[in-house]
Amino acid sequence: MESQRIGRLAAVAALPAAVLLAVAGSSPAVAADGEGEGGTAFQIDLEQLNDTGSKGTAMVSFEGTEMTVWIKAEGMVPGQPSAQHLHGSTEGHDFVCPGAEADTNKDGILNNTEATVHYGDINIALTTSGDTDAAKSGLAVDRMPVADKEGKISYKRTIEVGQDVADKIKDLHIVQHGIDPNGNGEYDFEGAGKSELDPKLPQEATAPANCGEVKGAAIGSVPIGGVETGGGAPGGGPSPAVWAGSAAAAAAMSAGAYVVVRRRTAARGAAAVVRTGGAA
């Protein structure tokens, strides 16, 4: 029987300075009113939850119902997948990013159930490829970005969305998940115990790390650096394991349940092993 601990990784490296926005030629031309060349763009500033120190900048731009999302974030758990989503409602409900007071059970951890009351259910899963449906891909951690060894995530993807998302983007929020309160560089049961969503999962894997609300002011640039579809270190870095999820598990993900990865290194390279808690 292997340990319940999920992934043994290096300690969190020193975080860099605040994420900057570069005046990048690859970004859409955006005027002050948010209207670009054939589209609209909005900035999202990701701010920490759960005292993670995680922060970042994102841009969401539209060409009709074609949505492009750029994210540059830091302060994530190094080498671990970070489930990320657009949360909220396109039906006029007023959701916001939660504050520390949302920790209603006063255990010191803002869990996903407590936070969902404030930022809403998953609307779109911000996967690196494939389906983005909340029910189908909420559990697709193999298609979520993985933080590099410094805890940075770079992400870019263009997704076809419904007209309701294009019309109500200001009512949605980006949330990235995964915390490391005991600072040992992995998702485990020692830092915050079991997830309230599933006792087989560590709380560290399901709790939100940051949240950002869409701003009305537009921006004319994308986050600095060479953003690629996905995450991790340029030219390499750890890859998430392939996950097999049932329809029931995917539905649970709409409430925030995640599966986490234990990584092993073999003689011929890095091989990922699927873990669901205590089972080998």
C-alpha angles and dihedrals in degrees: 000000000000124000120272088235110115115219127340108230140165119277118270111281122228109282121242126236122287117303110264132206116235125207092241123185090215092064122095116263105253128188125213092264092057096255114129133180097306095336152051131251135197134188124229122194111204112215128189126267124190091023090282096144086228116147140154150147129253137182127205117196132179136209099183104302094340106106124195118196123195119186130180112179137165136188095056122136106280116247094003129114115250116209108216133183149165103252128193142056136295090199099081099270115146109235125168139178108275127241130218090273088070088077090098097172090052095225093134095251123094099217125201095255091055092045096047089065086066107033098031135228124314113286100174129008108226096218124166093237142355127024122007099190112133096227096042101038106027087098096043096113089153085067097044122096119267121219115240123236090281094051095254126141127197117188138171129167139154114218133182107233138179122272088248091063092048090049097042102035090124088064093057132081136202114233127183119197135209129080137190109201094166092050098228095129099247145077106258142145095251098073102053107351126234125349115256086225097057126358089216090066128071116245087229091067097053105036118100118255099189143352135201133191122215111257122219094224116085127226131216100213143047127237113289121266136041102307114203132184102273131008145271134076118333112261094012140349129145121319124212121247122256109264128208113203131181123225089253092053091048090052089051089055089065083071090045109269116152138183117225134212135238112201127208130187116220128190092264097046144293114328121184122218122204114240129184099179121285099001118099 
